[in-house]
Amino acid sequence: MDLWSVLFDILILLLTALVLGVLCERLRQSPILGYLAAGTLLGPNSLQVVSSATEVSSLAELGVALLLFTIGLEFSWHRLRRLGIAALGGGVAQVIVTMGLGAAVALAFGMSPRSALAIGAIVALSSTACVLRLLVSRAELESIHGRHALGILLVQDVAVVPLVLLVSVLGGEGTLGEVSLEAIKTIGAGIGLVFVLFLLFRWVVPRALNIEEMRHNRDLPILLAIVTGLGSAWGSHQLGLSPALGAFVAGMLLAASPYSTQIRADIASIRTLLVTLFFSSIGMLGDPLWFIEHLPAVLALVVAIVAGKAIVVWIVLRLFRLSHGNAMAAGLCLGQVGEFSFVLAAAGRGTVISDDLFTLIISATITTLFLTPYLIALAPGLSFVIVERLRALGLIAHGAMSESAEELPARAHLIIIGFGPAGEVVGQAFVNMADLVTVVDLNPAMLHKAQRLGFTGSIGDAMHADVLEHIGVSTASTVVVTIPDPAAASAIVALIRSIAPDVYIIARARYHRFYAELLASGAHEVIDEEQFVGARLAARLRRRLRSDERLKRIEG
């Protein structure tokens, strides 16, 4: 197909996604629903406006790879420890239990073991993109149920890689021995890929990032990251593996670099474009007429998914001593089938998943995504009602455990933005509590200086929301903005205030005329350099004059 025809289809798809996304935002829904609706409306099963659906879907695969690459950039042991054992252990248990339960139900309906396992893998995953966006917009990400939902989602994202391999192996034809041999080959190829990428990101990439030219030009580390991320996805594809595997591993290995925070922020625009295409391409798989004709089957599957996943998460988190209310709320937040489930369904289509079953899964998945904003909004109140009703029926005990006993609150920390001379002086005063200090600076040399003092550091531009969210600005007690550029400082203060309304902000005003602007941007305190320097000069002058008067009296 002609390149310009494909470009026209992409433009029409993005424009419709934009319009419907704005409409969803106005209705207080996730714009992802608008992207899905755009694909369904323009796709081959509706208005048939987009004729190059295959090409768009191929491009959307890059969106999946890039999304997993950015998830890999967030996959650090430090963040995992902060989530706690209940969230991480609950995530592993949820994937295993949901997959097993889904497979058992599929077997009960007469499906083959291979198809049953594939269906179990598909329904085990929830929507990271949709749930996290909604939790952040509702300021519930740091709530008890929000943190546990985040932990389970993170485990699910990691599980995507082996699940894709599993579905690909299940789709292979042949005897049990041949399938087992193919599985061993696939696993071997995956291990080989991970080993090569480990060597690359352990020895080559860090040295490349430390080249002098890389430090002086912000564009070069971004280009290196994109080349390595997409190159890893391409290498994974060439080995017959899912591109998502290579992209995720590349992101995870690059996460050890201090550049990871800024890279994630800088590629956010590209990721948004490709992920929008991804959700729109998913929408194009929907068939409205088929949906209407098979409405009872679709609704039955939707009810089974929402109720089943909520109950599984509730039971699993209860095993980790979470309260009934918070466990149920987290379960309701995760009561949908996620975006990566489409990847699994596409991998098994035509082999372990028939066309009718594929359409049923797609229809149910899109429906659960449409229900997600309502489930998350209702989760805290609805979980309380359900728990109280169960207690009234005597199905669960009263006062099983207190909320305070199940989770220790996250320790508040201090963030220093800019670690030049002013930032270093601030940091020196808190060396005795270095584990609670996070430093952000664009200059690698400044970051190395902060790390030598024991502080956690990230190379990043604090004018990007992604950078601030990554360093945990919403849970910080105080943020100190020390950068000298007045315009940038005002923009950073305003951005912090919009993300974390309750955090205390102390800002530096290089010149007196920017004092009021920084206060208006949201700073609680502004240190006016010109007034401060003037006061210090006056104090020195008074001391000198007193010294002179004493000298005069001695001489007299």
Helices and strands as residue ranges (DSSP letters): H 3-26, H 31-42, H 53-74, H 77-83, H 85-108, H 113-124, H 128-137, H 144-170, H 176-199, I 200-204, H 205-209, H 212-216, H 219-238, H 243-254, H 260-266, H 268-283, H 288-293, H 295-319, H 324-333, H 339-348, H 355-392, H 403-406, E 414-417, H 421-428, G 431-436, E 437-441, H 444-452, E 456-459, H 465-470, G 473-475, E 478-481, H 486-499, E 504-509, G 512-514, H 515-521, E 525-528, H 529-555
